[in-house]
Every structure is written in C-alpha cells, then in structure tokens.
Amino acid sequence: MLDEYLALYHSSGIKRPLADKARMAQLFAGANLTLSARIDGKLVGLARCLTDGAFVCYISDLLVAGDLQQQGIGRLLLQAVADTTGPQVQQLLLSAPSAMEYYPKVGFSAINNAFSVQRAQ
C-alpha cells in the first residue's frame, strides 16, 4: 500500500520526502483519518488527516493524481472529511502556494491567527 501512496504523491506534485520510505510510512502511521478516492480500483486521491473527532481536524495532505486534477475529486474528499468528522469539528489545513486560490472555492476561509515552527529537515 505504501508504494501506491508514494506513486500518488509523485503524480500529484505535492512535495514530501518520497525517497525516505521509513519516514513516509511513519507519516501514514501517525494519521488517524485517511480517506481515499479510487476509480476502477486505482488510487486517484487521498486526504490524510489528524483529528480528535470532537473539535478539530487537521488535513495534513489533500492530493489528486496529476492527470485527474480539477475534476472535483479533491472537493469530494474534503466533503468526505466533513461528513466523517461531523459539523462540530473545525477543519484546518496549510495550503501549498499553488493551491491558495483553490481552498476559498471549496468553502475554506483564510485565517491569520496561526503560527508555526518550520521543520529543520
């Protein structure tokens, strides 16, 4: 399954440490909500999240295969996250620079009260 996920990350264009399989495996092991989209059994989209199920859901990754982007798969995955977590759970994410215009179109609002410490590696 990890190889299938890695192929999707590569196709989507999202930057992750794909060559470090142990780190990528840990990335998935730490997620407690992972939703996928498949067409004829082939993985074409993925939402990888961390949630407490009661108050907040952090959408760590939303990705769609490069040749299938802009066809509504990402929107369906975001709706599946909302349906799974329920209306009492806030959804948060960090956007890739290339997707900054996408998220307002699917119902997300920009916020200016977030902080981060960048990873060293």
Steps between C-alpha positions, in 0.01 A plus 500: 500500500786743573626475141151584374492808725848606390401474134200724566714759682742501206216541248328774700806722519477540879847518650574242768816298581398221260846343485494444878256208517537458877403864556209472258378185676513688830310787338213261426521313829452828686186601312178393666269584209598408146239512225566393144340538160524219248394457141473139386707399802783743425593752771440848357458717809579513868420708807738431791385652830554524873186548707371471854153437357343756730644844430759519223626316193832595345510401133867420457482413132240526227623361173361390166682327216644758263301389196170511693533836677226762460229234459345526847686215672662730756164661575346156554781401735458820703126431522576145616724641774219735610243219489727269700592750770162675525390861533649544848856457368695789349715417198844658473777467243814660367483570130774453247567834329360362174165415668433831678222590256341153518400481864272809510312346204421190710386685811819566697579843642850640537602557861770721643520368855720196439866450587761246404854390565652369178652152497877480491500217244 
